[in-house]
Amino acid sequence: MLAYLIFTLTIGGIYALLALALNLVWGGAGLVNLGLAGFFAVGAYASALATGAGAPILIGWGAAILAGLLAGFLVTFATLRLRDDYLAIVTLGFAEIVRLVALNERWLTKGADGVSGVRAPFKAELGVAGFNFFYLTLVAAIACLVWLALRRLDLSPWGRAAKAVREDQELARFAGKRVLRIKFEAFAVSAAIAALAGALYAHFTSYVSPDHFQPLITIYVFLAVTAGGVGRPLGALVGGYGVVLFLEATRFLAGMTPGLAPVQVAALREIVIGASLLAVLHLRPQGVFAERPPKAPRLP
């Protein structure tokens, strides 16, 4: 049971990173990114392939961040002037393109077989139990560091300018803010964080395949940010952990609902997840940790 709890919390930390990435671009700059699973996959494959070629794990993580940045720049350059529904459609298409490339380019990704044997840091020295606890601590520390960095960014002049773009980009442009540059930077940094989450996932599970990066991941991350509180890094951090714990808790529905087939239990899980999202939106429309607009400074 302890091993299962450690595994769940580690995955929760990875989802917290994804939620922080989404909150930066959606809660910060108002850009709807439905391609989060694509950047997650880019980071996982970049690190797995780099370390598989003999690079140290830290270099692999660096390669993942760089690959995420480049992918973010590419997508942002192609969608720079798109807004709302159009941006969401393009980013969703990007995620599906990444998954199909990973599925079909066997020379690079081994196709549906996936990349196995991804090196895990210190697993041989620590053993399985020691490694799991070490990796839980590592992922939690990285998630907290990213949260602290994004919290400072959120309170900085750049963060205030990004939220001005989110609320009314025409007014922000009239006020002299560089709207396109802010969008560019927010999207690229968000993609890099999502890619780092993918690299951490790859080295934890030691295996990545296209099936691991379905669009459902993006939906769960949107659920985490919505439930935690759009626009607040703390809400994203707590929401990422909370959603994973909730998803894992619904697995015990099988023991609580006798007489149902496994397929029916799986369908019941999805119903409970959807109903829970509706309940959160009804009871706490702004999320558990609602965004608090900063107070205006007092005039001397």
ABEGO torsion letter per residue (X at the ends): XAAAAAAAAAAAAAAAAAAAAAAAAAAAAGBBBAAAAAAAAAAAAAAAAAAAAGBBAAAAAAAAAAAAAAAAAAAAAAAAABBEAAAAAAAAAAAAAAAAAAAABAAAAGEAAEBBGBBBBGAAAAEAAAAAAAAAAAAAAAAAAAAAAAAAAAABAAAAAAAAAAABAAAAAAAGBBAAAAAAAAAAAAAAAAAAAAAAAAAAAGBBBAAAABAAAAAAAAAAAAAAEBGBAAAAAAAAAAAAAAAAAAAAAAAABBGBBAAAAAAAAAAAAAAAAAAAAAABAAEABBBBBBBBBBBX
